[in-house]
Amino acid sequence: MQQHEEESIEFHESHHHIVSPRVYITIVLALLVATGLTVWASYIDLGEWHIAPGITLFWNPVVALAIAATKMILVVLFFMHVKYSSKLTKLTVGAGLFTFLILVGMTLSDYFTRAWGRW
């Protein structure tokens, strides 16, 4: 019984998920469509939203970043094989993303409050 459990553990640790070429082709096509969508959206003025006096949100960068984030998620999940990886790998990727978001948030909070009302 002990030997069978050890063999089972070794099998699961060395077992790799095999991704079919169809999945890769689908992801590449999705990335190409998203790239075309980004180029198409760059030629269109999507307008702006006046949140408050002096604060305006332009929709073009928001749409471009949303498409870029979607493409990033596809690349990380499928081409970097995070979707089929262990929970520790997923936790590491999530921690890296969380750290990135904290750094961007701190940078933007400094940027927005540095010369408040003078721009």
C-alpha positions as CSV (number, residue, x, y, z in Angstrom):
1,M,0.0,0.0,0.0
2,Q,2.8,2.4,0.8
3,Q,4.5,1.8,-2.5
4,H,1.3,2.4,-4.5
5,E,0.8,5.8,-2.8
6,E,4.4,6.8,-3.5
7,E,4.0,5.9,-7.2
8,S,0.7,7.8,-7.4
9,I,2.4,10.9,-5.9
10,E,5.3,10.7,-8.3
11,F,2.9,10.3,-11.2
12,H,0.9,13.4,-10.3
13,E,4.0,15.5,-9.8
14,S,5.5,14.5,-13.1
15,H,2.2,14.5,-15.1
16,H,2.0,17.4,-17.6
17,H,-1.2,18.5,-19.2
18,I,-1.0,18.2,-23.0
19,V,-2.7,21.0,-24.8
20,S,-4.1,20.3,-28.3
21,P,-3.0,22.4,-31.3
22,R,-6.6,23.4,-31.7
23,V,-6.5,25.3,-28.5
24,Y,-3.3,27.1,-29.5
25,I,-4.7,28.0,-32.9
26,T,-7.9,29.3,-31.2
27,I,-5.9,31.5,-28.8
28,V,-3.7,32.8,-31.6
29,L,-6.8,33.7,-33.6
30,A,-8.3,35.4,-30.6
31,L,-5.1,37.4,-30.1
32,L,-5.1,38.5,-33.7
33,V,-8.7,39.5,-33.6
34,A,-8.1,41.5,-30.4
35,T,-5.1,43.2,-32.0
36,G,-7.2,44.1,-35.0
37,L,-9.9,45.4,-32.7
38,T,-7.3,47.6,-30.9
39,V,-6.1,49.1,-34.2
40,W,-9.8,49.7,-35.3
41,A,-10.7,51.3,-32.0
42,S,-7.6,53.6,-32.2
43,Y,-9.1,55.3,-35.3
44,I,-12.4,56.0,-33.6
45,D,-13.0,58.8,-31.1
46,L,-14.9,57.1,-28.3
47,G,-15.5,60.4,-26.5
48,E,-14.9,61.5,-23.0
49,W,-16.7,61.6,-19.7
50,H,-16.5,64.6,-17.4
51,I,-16.4,63.1,-14.0
52,A,-16.0,66.4,-12.1
53,P,-14.7,69.9,-12.9
54,G,-11.2,69.4,-14.1
55,I,-11.4,65.6,-14.2
56,T,-12.1,64.0,-17.6
57,L,-12.0,60.3,-18.5
58,F,-11.1,59.6,-22.1
59,W,-12.6,56.3,-23.3
60,N,-9.9,55.4,-26.0
61,P,-7.2,54.5,-23.4
62,V,-9.7,52.6,-21.3
63,V,-10.8,50.4,-24.2
64,A,-7.2,49.9,-25.4
65,L,-6.1,48.8,-21.8
66,A,-9.1,46.5,-21.5
67,I,-8.2,44.8,-24.7
68,A,-4.6,44.6,-23.7
69,A,-5.5,43.1,-20.3
70,T,-7.7,40.5,-22.1
71,K,-4.8,39.5,-24.4
72,M,-2.4,39.4,-21.4
73,I,-4.8,37.0,-19.6
74,L,-5.0,34.7,-22.6
75,V,-1.2,34.6,-23.0
76,V,-0.6,33.9,-19.3
77,L,-3.2,31.2,-19.0
78,F,-2.5,29.3,-22.2
79,F,0.9,30.0,-23.5
80,M,2.5,30.1,-20.1
81,H,0.4,27.1,-19.0
82,V,-0.8,28.7,-15.8
83,K,-4.2,27.3,-16.4
84,Y,-2.9,23.8,-16.0
85,S,-0.3,24.5,-13.3
86,S,-0.3,23.9,-9.6
87,K,-2.1,26.1,-7.1
88,L,1.3,27.4,-6.0
89,T,2.1,28.7,-9.5
90,K,-1.3,30.3,-9.7
91,L,-0.8,32.0,-6.3
92,T,2.6,33.3,-7.5
93,V,1.1,34.8,-10.6
94,G,-1.7,36.3,-8.6
95,A,0.7,37.8,-6.0
96,G,2.7,39.3,-8.9
97,L,-0.4,40.9,-10.4
98,F,-1.5,42.1,-7.0
99,T,1.9,43.7,-6.4
100,F,1.8,45.4,-9.8
101,L,-1.7,46.8,-9.1
102,I,-0.6,48.2,-5.8
103,L,2.4,49.9,-7.4
104,V,0.3,51.4,-10.2
105,G,-2.3,52.5,-7.6
106,M,0.4,54.2,-5.5
107,T,1.9,55.9,-8.5
108,L,-1.4,57.2,-9.7
109,S,-2.4,58.4,-6.2
110,D,0.8,60.4,-6.1
111,Y,0.3,61.7,-9.6
112,F,-3.3,62.8,-8.9
113,T,-2.6,64.5,-5.6
114,R,0.8,66.2,-6.4
115,A,-0.6,69.3,-8.0
116,W,-4.2,69.0,-7.3
117,G,-6.2,71.9,-8.7
118,R,-3.2,73.5,-10.5
119,W,-3.6,71.6,-13.8
